[in-house]
Amino acid sequence: MKFDKELLEHVAHLSKIKLTDKEIEEFTPQMQSILDSAGKIAQVDTSSVKMGYSQTIDFSELREDIVKPSLSNQEALANAPFTQAGYIQVWGATFGSEES
């Protein structure tokens, strides 16, 4: 994958990170090197390697669910800085960012 200045600026924008021109010039080749290394790892033939773990869940090992009392809505919202209609407000998720 080609990692260029434009892609770094795009990723920085999505991450809401402000980079200087100097940082962009410094980080672009570093990111390209990281992606090149990951690409080499992806080319390794692992077809003869046994899987070392199971991706399935063994339900016999899970504990039984125990019903316990939970916080009331009022208790859960007591320390939230912003609430509306019984929910916690989160600036970026609820209203978007200031820099959209």
C-alpha positions, 0 to 999 in steps of 0.5 A, spaced: 500 500 500 502 506 498 502 511 504 503 518 501 502 525 504 495 526 502 493 519 506 497 521 512 493 528 512 486 524 511 488 519 517 490 525 521 483 529 520 479 523 521 483 522 528 482 529 529 490 530 530 493 536 527 500 535 524 505 540 522 508 540 515 515 538 519 511 532 522 507 530 516 514 530 512 517 526 518 511 521 519 509 519 512 516 515 510 515 512 517 508 510 516 510 507 509 515 503 513 510 500 518 506 498 512 511 495 508 513 491 514 506 488 515 506 487 508 512 482 509 508 479 515 502 478 511 506 474 505 508 468 510 506 462 508 502 459 514 498 454 511 502 448 515 501 452 522 496 449 526 491 454 529 493 455 537 487 457 539 479 456 538 475 461 535 469 458 538 466 459 545 466 453 550 459 455 554 460 450 559 466 454 562 462 460 562 459 462 569 451 462 570 448 469 570 446 472 576 441 477 577 443 483 581 440 490 582 443 495 578 443 503 578 437 507 577 437 511 571 437 517 576 443 514 580 447 512 573 446 520 571 448 523 577 455 524 576 454 525 568 456 533 566 451 533 561 444 529 560 438 530 556 432 526 556 435 521 561 441 519 557 448 522 558 450 527 552 457 526 549 459 532 545 463 528 539 458 523 538 451 527 540 453 534 537 459 532 532 465 536 533 467 543 533 471 542 527 467 538 523 
